[in-house]
Amino acid sequence: MTTETDQSSEEEALAERARARQALEPGERFPDLDLPDHTGRARVLSELSGGDPVVLVFSRGWWCPKEQTYLRRLVEVQSEFEVAYARIVVVSVDPSEVQSAFRAGLGARFTFLSDSERRWLPRLGLLEASDTEHHPYRPIAFTLYPDLTVHRRYAGDWYWGRATPEELRADMREITRNVRPDWEPE
Amino acid sequence: MSPAPFTWMWLADGRLSLEGRPGARRFGVDARCLDGVAVPDAYVHLCALEDPEARIPFDQPEVQQVRRDAYAWWIPLLGEDLICLSTLSLDAVHYGGAVTVARSPRRFRDDPFARLFPGRVLRSDLFCSVDPPPGPVLERYAGAPWPGGRFPAAAAPDA
């Protein structure tokens, strides 16, 4: 039996998911995720941005061969991000200690955020419903302005939908050119 | 430009101080490490020397690699022990050392910054807790110690 209260809270949840989905489109402000990082320390996305552009990658998890392959591609470009004042942040449902081991194995130096409690997963509406074993995130990536405004979204459910290093470079160039007034010094 | 994201510390007779005195060596340090509620009696791994000749250009590969190591494994190794860390700048060009501040000294023997200048353990009431940096490996402004500062806030252009 469904009570009025149940119906009301369900409607609120639906409305929140609709708002969250809208916030994931270009031009909208991405939610300021608060999650533990790969060391277990509490982090906030806006703080990780630190005023720089961000590539925010939602990843299924360490077990997925597509993720293992794709994250190695991100590792290939991390040196560029480190000298270009831009950030890479990966979110998955892996626990922090698993992310820490996976990150070390990849040779990654960027930050992983753990949503093992799946606090943000339903709010963002990014559940990969077909994986009933892990209940992970869909492989969706966003390029973000320093204020977390979405620049571009990449749906990577099919591997070829993922952002290539060249596309990430192009996005970072576009964002940086837009936010740095001294892009071309007088 | 934002205000200079660093402040000065002085080293003399094996002690760090916020007040300069004749003969003490002056270092720039990430201002956030000193701008807040200090953690009492913290352990400081000071990898710097009082010798004024002990300096390396920031852009040398060994300085860059130590910062990559900090992201890759030094910060994760310290975990919750970490209070803050900062390189110590001498001027617009030169690295003079680093401080890693922690709640325990148990990991200090692994400090990658000790590859550049040897480390020693001090106790201090000066440093406060700062979230570990997620990047970059470079200074943002000439002479500003890593990882301090940020560029002026810039919003996305209107769609």
Chai-1 contact restraints between the chains, C-beta under 6 A:
chainA,res_idxA,chainB,res_idxB,connection_type,confidence,min_distance_angstrom,max_distance_angstrom,comment,restraint_id
A,G27,B,A159,contact,1.0,0.0,6.0,A-B,restraint_1
A,T39,B,P76,contact,1.0,0.0,6.0,A-B,restraint_2
A,T39,B,G79,contact,1.0,0.0,6.0,A-B,restraint_3
A,L48,B,P134,contact,1.0,0.0,6.0,A-B,restraint_4
A,G50,B,R150,contact,1.0,0.0,6.0,A-B,restraint_5
A,G51,B,R150,contact,1.0,0.0,6.0,A-B,restraint_6
A,G51,B,F151,contact,1.0,0.0,6.0,A-B,restraint_7
A,G51,B,A153,contact,1.0,0.0,6.0,A-B,restraint_8
A,E82,B,G135,contact,1.0,0.0,6.0,A-B,restraint_9
A,E82,B,P136,contact,1.0,0.0,6.0,A-B,restraint_10
A,E82,B,V137,contact,1.0,0.0,6.0,A-B,restraint_11
A,V83,B,L138,contact,1.0,0.0,6.0,A-B,restraint_12
A,Y85,B,P136,contact,1.0,0.0,6.0,A-B,restraint_13
A,R87,B,P134,contact,1.0,0.0,6.0,A-B,restraint_14
A,R87,B,G135,contact,1.0,0.0,6.0,A-B,restraint_15
A,S100,B,P76,contact,1.0,0.0,6.0,A-B,restraint_16
A,R109,B,Y71,contact,1.0,0.0,6.0,A-B,restraint_17
A,R109,B,A72,contact,1.0,0.0,6.0,A-B,restraint_18
A,T111,B,P134,contact,1.0,0.0,6.0,A-B,restraint_19
A,Y145,B,A156,contact,1.0,0.0,6.0,A-B,restraint_20
A,D147,B,A155,contact,1.0,0.0,6.0,A-B,restraint_21
A,D147,B,A156,contact,1.0,0.0,6.0,A-B,restraint_22
A,T149,B,A156,contact,1.0,0.0,6.0,A-B,restraint_23
A,N178,B,P157,contact,1.0,0.0,6.0,A-B,restraint_24
A,V179,B,A154,contact,1.0,0.0,6.0,A-B,restraint_25
